[in-house]
């Protein structure tokens, strides 16, 4: 199982030391870029789920492309 944690900068070293001491845990930090990509994908999936549930209206693809 995988987890993504948001940890205060001043507590990272202590938490990583604790996690690395556990033989059944593999811990590695995400780069800021990868963390941003992961968050953006999560936001996109959440938005898509709202569209599919009818709680948010989707935009027309032609309108989106014309905007670019």
C-alpha positions, 0 to 999 in steps of 0.5 A: 500500500502506498501513502502520500504525506504532507509533512512540515519541513522542520519534521521531515528528517525525524519522520524519514529516520523513523520510517527508514528504521522500520524494516517493512517500510520503503520511504522516499521523498517526492521531488517538488515537480512530482508532488505538483504533478500528482496533486494536479492529477488528483484535482483533475480526477476529482473534477471529472468525478463531479462532472460524471455525478452531474454536480459540475458542468463540463466545457465543450472541447472546441471552446477549450481549444479556441481559448488556447 
